[in-house]
Amino acid sequence: MAATDHAADHGRFVVVPASYVYLLREGDHGVEVLLQLRRNTGYMDGHWAAAAAGHVERGETAVDAARREAVEELGVTDVALEFVTSMQRTQHAAAIDERIDFFFTAWAWAGEPSIQEPLKVAELGWWPLAALPVPVVPHELMALGFVAAGSAPPYTTFGF
């Protein structure tokens, strides 16, 4: 029996975990974050988002997922991850409406970040945290606000 079948048998909802990586650097106008412009994904296309993010796979930790996504989406390794916050998120109108997101930043990594999935990413760019592009995926805008502030609660919610 699949995990989702088992959960449905007991009337429980399934929570989908994801990890997000914000690469940071000092720029001419303060701290900058690397973002991607989403396309052809079916979710928030035309919005700016973490340059590396994705679902945590079965048997994988959120940290391992963040490192894997950095390689798969940006071609960078040895990402020095720093935990920012976890976010329980819902979007009641969506088919999958419960999420737990783990947000990380990194100031150091090996390699030059570049688009590895050109069918899903229209553009990759460094943006000052104080002057983000528009639009940014809404729950990520909240997380980026914590990054810009320099602190975040360990647990946050979005959409409730």
Steps between C-alpha positions, in 0.01 A plus 500: 500500500635844409562752777229727364251211497581422861458865600168522316376185675541678832360835384839671532636751256843466344762769554742559213851609610723727292838669542601845373851639459572873480857567390618834643786737426607855574413728209532866415162567665528273804424130531384337176307177450505274194148446362356319199209606281270195480348373176332181372462352849125534549552686829563873531645529150608858433595547867846534649597228747792332675763409244503147646200330658307179483322217674672292762509143370417188702789412732667840451547773760407860427871590508586223254217617272629859511850387401363274223283780360798739498689253280202415277376855446815713529794265447661598833635269770631529856220741589555632854136494611363707786147428622259796486153370588242229444164603359175307524302610199158442355319594184152360551397531135789283380491123462800475736421751769737423787874567483798526729780707353857521628688818410879524492753765402861456390785746469748242370492226235721346232443584135332780309118491525337455160168384358497121487132460406442750217149373427389600853706815553465809280767702678740489794606819674648658810264744675554728801290376793387861535376516136357164396345452156123481453328265536661261749320179600296626803615255768858544385464877529418443867809280545719754319371764741645294785829465312512878445422562869780269607282283723197276484292295738580128464137430404271714289167453320360626173146482363317408818 
